[in-house]
């Protein structure tokens, strides 16, 4: 039996329905609610972190202190990029695990910034 209309013209094929993950917005929303305030607090701490060099001056501080101060903004950028990737991944079910892992990585990187700046080595 042919797929035709009454006047004999063939109907176009019906496109296949793409699977959609209805829970994708939940992961994205929870990640945004947790990570955005964390990134804002991290940015505040990064802004205050140069005061750690007040006692030794920026030219005479230890390499460990300067490395920690340089690493914190890089980790912050990684956390922000992972948050963007969480939203950029398609809403297909096959990306559900990847979306969850990237969301967890964004939160972990945001928390790592606090860990780096809370445990600065002596200057």
KOLRO-360419 format. One record per residue (C-alpha): residue in one letter; x, y, z. Coordinates in nm, 2 decimals, m for minus. Each point is the difference from the previous one (the first is absolute). Layout:
REM KOLRO-360419
code a, x X, y Y, z Z
...
REM end
This chain:
REM KOLRO-360419
code x, x 0.00, y 0.00, z 0.00
code x, x 0.14, y 0.34, z m0.10
code x, x 0.00, y 0.30, z 0.22
code x, x m0.21, y 0.23, z m0.23
code x, x m0.27, y 0.26, z 0.04
code x, x m0.33, y 0.00, z m0.18
code x, x 0.14, y 0.18, z m0.31
code x, x 0.28, y m0.25, z m0.05
code x, x 0.29, y 0.21, z 0.13
code x, x 0.24, y m0.16, z 0.24
code x, x 0.01, y 0.14, z 0.35
code x, x 0.34, y 0.10, z 0.14
code x, x 0.14, y m0.24, z 0.25
code x, x m0.07, y 0.08, z 0.37
code x, x 0.32, y 0.10, z 0.17
code x, x 0.12, y m0.22, z 0.28
code x, x m0.07, y 0.13, z 0.34
code x, x 0.32, y 0.09, z 0.18
code x, x 0.02, y m0.12, z 0.35
code x, x m0.01, y 0.28, z 0.26
code x, x 0.12, y m0.02, z 0.35
code x, x m0.26, y 0.18, z 0.21
code x, x 0.23, y 0.00, z 0.31
code x, x 0.28, y 0.19, z m0.17
code x, x m0.13, y 0.34, z 0.11
code x, x 0.00, y m0.12, z 0.36
code x, x 0.37, y m0.08, z m0.01
code x, x 0.07, y 0.33, z m0.17
code x, x m0.21, y 0.20, z 0.24
code x, x 0.14, y m0.16, z 0.32
code x, x 0.35, y 0.04, z m0.13
code x, x m0.06, y 0.37, z m0.07
code x, x m0.16, y 0.06, z 0.34
code x, x 0.30, y m0.16, z 0.18
code x, x 0.29, y 0.11, z m0.22
code x, x m0.09, y 0.36, z m0.08
code x, x 0.01, y 0.12, z 0.36
code x, x 0.31, y m0.21, z 0.06
code x, x 0.17, y 0.17, z m0.30
code x, x m0.10, y 0.34, z 0.13
code x, x 0.15, y m0.07, z 0.34
code x, x 0.31, y m0.15, z m0.16
code x, x 0.04, y 0.32, z m0.20
code x, x m0.03, y 0.21, z 0.32
code x, x 0.28, y m0.22, z 0.15
code x, x 0.21, y 0.03, z m0.31
code x, x m0.03, y 0.38, z 0.03
code x, x 0.12, y m0.01, z 0.36
code x, x 0.28, y m0.25, z m0.05
code x, x 0.27, y 0.25, z m0.11
code x, x 0.00, y 0.12, z 0.36
code x, x 0.18, y m0.32, z 0.09
code x, x 0.31, y 0.15, z m0.15
code x, x m0.01, y 0.31, z 0.23
code x, x 0.25, y m0.14, z 0.25
code x, x 0.26, y m0.11, z m0.26
code x, x m0.06, y 0.23, z m0.30
code x, x m0.09, y m0.16, z m0.33
code x, x 0.37, y m0.03, z m0.10
code x, x 0.12, y m0.18, z 0.31
code x, x m0.28, y m0.25, z 0.07
code x, x 0.05, y m0.37, z m0.02
code x, x m0.06, y m0.19, z m0.32
code x, x m0.26, y m0.21, z 0.16
code x, x m0.21, y 0.31, z 0.10
code x, x 0.03, y 0.15, z m0.35
code x, x m0.09, y m0.33, z m0.16
code x, x m0.31, y m0.03, z 0.21
code x, x m0.10, y 0.36, z m0.08
code x, x 0.05, y m0.07, z m0.37
code x, x m0.19, y m0.33, z 0.01
code x, x m0.32, y 0.13, z 0.16
code x, x m0.12, y 0.21, z m0.29
code x, x 0.08, y m0.28, z m0.25
code x, x m0.21, y m0.25, z 0.21
code x, x m0.28, y 0.26, z 0.02
code x, x 0.00, y 0.03, z m0.38
code x, x m0.02, y m0.38, z m0.03
code x, x m0.30, y 0.00, z 0.23
code x, x m0.17, y 0.27, z m0.20
code x, x 0.07, y m0.19, z m0.33
code x, x m0.13, y m0.32, z 0.15
code x, x m0.32, y 0.18, z 0.10
code x, x m0.04, y 0.12, z m0.36
code x, x 0.06, y m0.35, z m0.14
code x, x m0.27, y m0.13, z 0.23
code x, x m0.25, y 0.23, z m0.18
code x, x 0.15, y m0.06, z m0.34
code x, x m0.04, y m0.38, z 0.00
code x, x m0.30, y m0.11, z m0.20
code x, x m0.31, y m0.13, z 0.19
code x, x 0.03, y m0.35, z m0.13
code x, x m0.01, y m0.29, z 0.25
code x, x 0.34, y m0.13, z m0.12
code x, x 0.16, y 0.32, z 0.14
code x, x m0.16, y m0.04, z 0.34
code x, x 0.31, y m0.15, z 0.17
code x, x 0.23, y 0.24, z m0.17
code x, x m0.21, y 0.29, z 0.11
code x, x 0.00, y m0.12, z 0.36
code x, x 0.37, y m0.05, z 0.00
code x, x 0.07, y 0.35, z m0.15
code x, x m0.24, y 0.15, z 0.26
code x, x 0.18, y m0.18, z 0.28
code x, x 0.33, y 0.12, z m0.14
code x, x m0.12, y 0.36, z m0.01
code x, x m0.09, y m0.02, z 0.37
code x, x 0.32, y m0.17, z 0.09
code x, x 0.21, y 0.26, z m0.18
code x, x m0.19, y 0.28, z 0.17
code x, x 0.06, y m0.16, z 0.34
code x, x 0.37, y m0.06, z m0.09
code x, x 0.05, y 0.38, z m0.04
code x, x m0.11, y 0.04, z 0.36
code x, x 0.23, y m0.28, z 0.11
code x, x 0.30, y 0.16, z m0.18
code x, x m0.06, y 0.35, z 0.14
code x, x m0.08, y m0.12, z 0.35
code x, x 0.32, y m0.19, z 0.03
code x, x 0.25, y 0.24, z m0.15
code x, x 0.36, y m0.08, z 0.10
code x, x 0.21, y 0.24, z 0.21
code x, x 0.16, y 0.28, z m0.20
REM end
